[in-house]
Amino acid sequence: MYIGRELSELTMVPLADWEMNELLYYHHSFSQLAAYLSAEGASLHVKVIHELESRGPVNGDRGGWDHSSSPIYD
């Protein structure tokens, strides 16, 4: 379950001010709904992808006993 700011609130905030867990969560959501997104939704998804890429690698290794192998955004 996602606990964080809603998309309606985040659309008023620049992407540079979004937290990493928000970017990861909404990227995952947009990816699952890609076939159903409007042009505006697809455009926002592309912007989220570019912001994630600009912040650098998210999961640099395969995990270990003290951290996950994939980002946890929930």
N, C-alpha and C positions, 0 to 999 in steps of 0.2 A: 504494500500500500504506500502510495506517494504522500508524503507530508511536506508541503511547501506552498509556495505562491502559485495561484491559479494562472492559467494562460492569459485570461482577460486582464489581470493585473500586470503581468510581465510584458504585454505588448506595449505598455506605456513606459517601460524601462529599457534603456539601451542594452543591447546584447552584451556589451563589455561589462555591464554591472550584474549580469546573471551569475548565479553560483554554478559551479561545475555540476553538482547533482541535478540542478534544474535543466541545464543544457543536455546532459545525458538522458534524463527521463523523457524530455520532449522530443529529442532525436529518436529515441526508441519508439515513442508513440507515433510520431510522424512516419517512421519507417513501416510500422504495422498498418497504417492507414493510407499509405502512398497512393493506392489506386483510387481512393475516394476524396483526396484533397482537391480543393479548388486551386485556381492559379495563385491566389493570395496565400493559401496554406503551403503550397509547394515552394513559393518564394521564401516564406519564413523558414521552411525546412532547410533550404539551401543556405540561408544566412546562418542558421544554427550550425550547420556542418562547417562552414567557413570559420565561425568563431571557435569551434572545437579544434579545428586544425591549427588555428593561430595560437592556441594555448599550448600546443605541443602534445607529445604522446601521452595517452591516458593509461594504458596498461603496457608497461615496458617489459614485464617478465611473466613467468608462468605461475607465480604465486609461491607461497611458502607457508610454513606453520603459523606465521604471524600476520599474513595478509592474503587477500583473495587473488585469484588469477584473472578476474574481470572486475571492472569498476562496479561499485555498489552505489546506486543512485537512489535507492528506496529508503 
